[in-house]
Amino acid sequence: MSNHYHLLIETPNGNLVDAMKWPQATFTQRYNARHQLWGHLFQGRYKAKI
């Protein structure tokens, strides 16, 4: 399981897309800066199963 992660998130307004933008963008920017990389870190969109 080293190439992916699982999250369980509950949002009262049903705005999961907005809730996921900040953590993914922030993590990607910091990871790329630390490892001197550029571009997308995550492959494709996140998957939401209800």
N, C-alpha and C positions, 0 to 999 in steps of 0.2 A: 504494500500500500504506500510505497514511497513516492509514487508519481501522481498522487491525487489526494484530495481531502474531502471529508464529509462535514456538513454543517446542518444543524437543526435550528432554524430561525422561525420565530413567530412574530408577525408584524400586525398590529391592530387595524391598519388601514388597507391591507392588501397590496401594498406598494413594494413588493419584493424586488422588482427591478431597480428601483431607486435605492433600496437598502443595500444591494449588492455592488452598486457602482463604486462607492467610496472605498470599501476594503480591497476590492480587486485592483483598482487603479493605484491606490496607495502602496499596496504590497508590490505590485509590478514595478513602480517607479523606484522604490527602495532597493528591491532585488537587483534591478538593472544597474542602478548606480553602484551598488556594492561589488557587482561582478563585471562591471564595465561592459554591459550588454545594451542592446537597443532593440526596440520593437515589442511585439506581443509576447507575453509569457504564458498565458493560458490559451489553450487550443479550443476554439469554438466558444459557443455560449454555455453558460452553466445550465444544468438540467434540474428542473424542479418537478418533483413527484409528490402528488398529494394523495 
